[in-house]
Amino acid sequence: MSPTILMAAPNGARKTRSDHPNLPVTVPQIIEEAIACQKAGAAMAHLHVRDKDQQHVLDPYLYTEVLSGIKETIGGDLLVQITTEAIGRFTPQEQVNCVKSVQPEAVSVALREMMPDGGEVYGSKFYHWAEETSVHVQHILYDAADFKRFLSLVQQGLIPATKPSLLFVLGRYASDNLGKIEELGAFLKIKQEQNTIDLGPWFVCAFGHNEARCASEAITKGGHARVGFENNSYLKTEEEATSTAEIIAQTRDDVLAMGNTIATAQDARKLLGIT
């Protein structure tokens, strides 16, 4: 059995320190929390950067500062994934500009934001550029329709077919639409029924207090987990966590109790095909 990859998501695009006083928003805070998550068991960190007003931005200079700070402290012991999340503000061109400026090891990209209907040709150019320049893309899929469209685009050659990595999102930001284990079934049904594409590792993230249960369910089915303050700040005890590192530690303990091993950053690179 392959080791389980734990990915920390400590801040996201929407929450601020008014939601949790320890949410990392400045470059030093993001670096510190990412390193704490690595020490707690995370092989990967999914990071957003913020401006002086704590607003989500696609700023290549801030990302470069964060990446440099982490590397200076722990070298390559954490695989850092930046994001192109648009939150209704950033165009596909702005998303592409950020990634091309930073050229990170890894980036998460929402299919529906990079390839909206009618934007397939432009989005395809980006995905093939990333493949050629060895920027690992994780495809964010919000529902079964997203997944089916993704598979169709891969079959058409518009998205590279080299063991794509997927993130299945359970729930939404709205407080009345928390992630549910049942939502995972729709994704896995499609995955099991298709047999034309060799898919890479898949991850789950879930909004709200069901995060731990959803993560455990995904791991028992061979998946990996993205957890943290971006989607949830509560532990299984229903107490609020002090940090994403605390949630990573809880998930690490759950994985070990299942008899699985925890992936290192080097393991994650190997599983994801990052050279």
N, C-alpha and C positions, 0 to 999 in steps of 0.2 A: 504494500500500500504506500502511495506517495505521501510525503509529509504534508500537513495542512498549512496553508499559507494564511496568516492573519494580517490583514491590512487595517491600519489605523486611519480613521477619518476624523480628525480632531476639531475641525471648525466649520467646513461647508461654506455656502454662499449667502446664507440668510441670517443666521443667528449672530447676536452680538454679546458683549459682556453684560448687557441688561438681562439676557436670558440665563447666563451662567457667569459668575465673576471670574472663573478660571479659563474661559474660552480663549484660546490663543489668537490674537489678532495682529500683533506687531511681529516684525521679523525675528527679534530675539525670542519672543514667546513661542512662536511657531517652531523655531529650531529646538528650543528647550523641550517642548512637548513631544516633538517627533523623536528625539533621542530617548526620552523617558519611555515612550511606547516601544522603541526597539529593545530597550533593556527589559521591558515587561514581556516580550515575546513576539513583537511585530516584525515581520520580514519586510513589510511594505508600509509606506505612508502615502495617503491620498491627501494632497494639500491644496488649499486655496490661499491666496494672499489678499490683503485688505489695504485700503488707503487710510489716510489719517482720520477719516470719519467712520472707520470700521466697515466700509462698504466693499463688497466683493469686486475685484478688478482683475483683468487679464493683463497684468503688468510684467513684462519680461525682466525688467530690472529688479523688481522685488523677488521674483522667482529665482533669479540668478543669485541674489543675496542669500536666500534660504538654502538653495542647493549647495552653495559654497560653504556656508556655515556648518551644515550637517556633515559634509565631506571632510572638512578640516578637523572635526571632532571625532568622528567614528569611521572615516574612510568610506568603504563600500559596504558597510555592514547594515545598511538600510537602503532598499530600493524605493526611490521617491518617484511618485506619480503626480504630475501636475494635472490640471483640469482645464477644459475649454468651456465649462458650464456657462451658458449664455444668460440664464435667468430673464429672458425676454429683452435683454439690453444689447447684447453683442451679436454682430452679424457673423456669418460663416467666414468672411474675409478677416475680421478682427480675431476670430478664434485661430485661424491659420497663421496669421501674422505672429501671434504670441508663441505658438509652438515652434515656428521656424526660427524665431529670434532666440529662444531658449535652447532648442534641440536637446530635450531631456532624454533620459533613458526610457521613460514611460509617460504616457498621457492617457487620461480617460476622456472619451468623446461620446456625447449622446448622438445616436444615429439621427434622431428627428431634428436635432439642432444643426448638425453639420450637413445633413442631406435632407432638407425639407422637400416636400413634393415639388418637383420642377428644378431642384438643385442637384440632381444626381451627377451630372457631368462635372460640375465644380467640385463637389465632395469627393468624387472618385479620384480626381487629380491629387487631392490632399492625401487620401489613404494610400495611394501608390507612391507618393513622395515619401511618406513615413516608412513604408516598407523598404524603399531603396536606401534610405538614410539610417536605417536601424533604430527608428523611434518606435518603441512598442506601443501599440494602441489597444486599449481595452474598450470594448463597445458597450455603451450603456443602453440597456433595453428596458423600457418601462412597462411593457405588457406583451401579450401573445402576438398582437398585430405587429408590434415593432420587431419581434423575433422572426416572424414569417417574412416580413419585408426585408430584413437583414439577410436571411438565407437566400431570398430571391436575387438580391443585389450581388451576393457572392457568386451565385450560379451564373449570373450574367457577366461576371468578370469585372464589375464596377468596384468591388471591394476585394482586396487580395484574400486568397483562400488558404494562406499559410497558418494553419492552426490558430484561428482567431480566438482571443480571450474575451469572455463575456461577463457582464455584471447584470444580474437580474434584480430589478428594484421591486420591493414589496411595499405597498402603501404609497402615500404621498405626503406632502408637507402639511396638508390640512389635518387638523387635530382629530377629525372624525373619520379619517381614512388611514388608520394605523396598519402597519404590515401584518399580514396573516400567513400562517404556514400554508393554508390552502392555496394561496396565490402561486406558490412555488410549483404546484402540480401542473399548472397550465404550461409553464416553461419547460418542465422536464418531459412532458408528454410530446411536445414538438421536438425536443432534442432527441428523444428515443425513436420517434417515427421517421425522422430524416436520416438518410444513410449515404448521402452524396458528398457531404463536407466533413472533413476531419477537424472537428472543433477542438480547441485548446482548453485549458483550465477555465472553469466557470466559478463565479463568486456570487454571493447574495448580500444585499444590504436591506435592512428593514427599518421603517420608521416607527418610532415609539417603543413602548415598554415590552413589546413582543420580540424585540431585537434578539435577545439571547436565545429564545426558543427557536426562532427562525434560523439563526446561525447554526445551532446544534443540528436541526433537521437537515440543513444543506450539507453539513459536514458528514453526517451519517450516510448521505446519498452520494458521497464522493466529491462534493464541492468545497469551496473555500469561503472565508467570511471577511466582510468589511464591516467594522463596528466603530462606534465612537460618537462624539458629541454632534457631528453633522446631522445624524438621524435620531439620536437618543442619548440621554444623559443619566438613565436610571439603571441600577444593578438589579439582579434577580430578586434581591431582598426587598425591592421597591424603595430602597433608599437612593437618594441622588448621589452619583459618583462625584469624587473631587476632581477627576481628570479622565481623559480618554485612556491614559495609561492604566488606570484602575479597571476599566472595562476590558482592555486587552488582557490584563492579568486574569480576570474572571474567565474570559473565553479560553485562554491558554489552559487554565485548570480544567475546564470542561473537556477540551480536546484530549488532554492527557488522561482524564478519567475514562474516556472512550477507548483508550488503548492506542491512540494515534500519536505520532510524533509531530513536533512543531518545526516548520520550515525555517531555515535561515534565509537571509537575503540571497546567498549564493544558490540555495536550493530553489528559491523562487525564480531566479534568473534562468536556471536550467529548465524548470518546468514550463516557463513562459517562452523559452526559445530566445532569450536575450543573450547576446554574445558580447 
